[in-house]
């Protein structure tokens, strides 16, 4: 799992420094890897195309809404990698 802070950065050419604004929000990024057959992959692909699924966070034992950022699948080996992103509201925690 990787957690990143969302920020905005403005760089103006010809001037020293830049403006860096911490937007105060975090995004948790989950990378899930493994191996599955084609029929299981097709089921996941339907979820990917439908919108936002619910995901069980194994680190905090809670349900959360995520989006599939990327999906990679090798049909020859069955290996896959999914990247799921959750937006976290710091006021909820």
C-alpha positions in Angstrom: 0.0 0.0 0.0 1.2 3.5 -0.8 -0.3 6.7 0.6 0.4 10.0 -1.1 -0.6 13.6 -0.2 -2.3 15.6 -2.9 -0.6 18.9 -3.6 -0.6 21.7 -6.1 2.6 23.2 -7.4 3.0 26.4 -9.3 6.3 27.2 -11.0 6.8 30.6 -12.6 9.5 30.9 -15.2 12.1 33.6 -14.6 11.4 33.8 -10.8 13.1 32.0 -7.9 11.3 29.2 -6.1 7.8 28.0 -6.6 4.5 27.9 -4.7 3.7 24.6 -3.2 0.2 24.1 -1.7 -0.7 21.1 0.4 -4.4 20.3 -0.4 -4.6 18.3 2.8 -6.1 15.2 1.1 -4.6 11.8 0.9 -4.9 9.1 -1.7 -4.3 5.5 -0.7 -3.0 3.4 -3.6 -3.3 -0.4 -3.5 -1.4 -2.6 -5.9 -2.8 -6.1 -6.1 -0.9 -8.9 -7.9 -1.5 -12.6 -8.4 -2.6 -15.2 -10.9 -6.1 -16.0 -12.2 -7.9 -17.7 -15.1 -9.5 -16.0 -18.0 -13.1 -16.4 -16.7 -12.1 -14.7 -13.3 -10.4 -11.9 -15.2 -13.4 -11.3 -17.3 -15.5 -11.0 -14.1 -13.0 -8.4 -12.8 -13.1 -6.6 -16.1 -16.9 -6.2 -15.8 -16.4 -4.6 -12.4 -13.7 -2.4 -13.8 -16.0 -1.1 -16.5 -19.1 -0.6 -14.2 -17.7 2.1 -12.0 -16.7 2.2 -8.3 -16.6 -1.1 -6.5 -16.3 -1.6 -2.7 -13.0 -3.1 -1.5 -12.1 -4.5 1.9 -9.0 -2.8 3.4 -7.0 -5.5 5.0 -4.8 -3.1 7.0 -7.7 -1.2 8.8 -10.4 -3.9 8.5 -13.0 -1.7 6.9 -14.9 -1.3 3.6 -14.1 1.5 1.3 -15.0 2.8 -2.2 -12.2 2.6 -4.7 -11.6 3.0 -8.4 -9.6 0.7 -10.6 -6.8 3.0 -11.9 -5.1 0.4 -14.0 -5.6 -3.3 -14.9 -2.9 -5.5 -16.4 -3.4 -9.1 -17.3 -1.2 -11.6 -19.2 -3.5 -14.2 -20.7 -0.6 -16.5 -21.4 0.4 -16.9 -17.8 -2.7 -15.6 -15.9 -0.6 -13.0 -14.0 -2.3 -9.8 -13.2 -1.7 -6.4 -11.5 -4.5 -4.1 -10.4 -4.0 -0.6 -9.1 -6.9 0.6 -6.9 -7.1 4.2 -5.6 -9.2 5.4 -2.7 -9.7 9.1 -1.8 -9.4 9.7 1.9 -11.0 12.6 3.7 -8.8 13.5 6.6 -11.8 14.7 8.6 -13.3 11.1 8.4 -10.3 9.6 10.2 
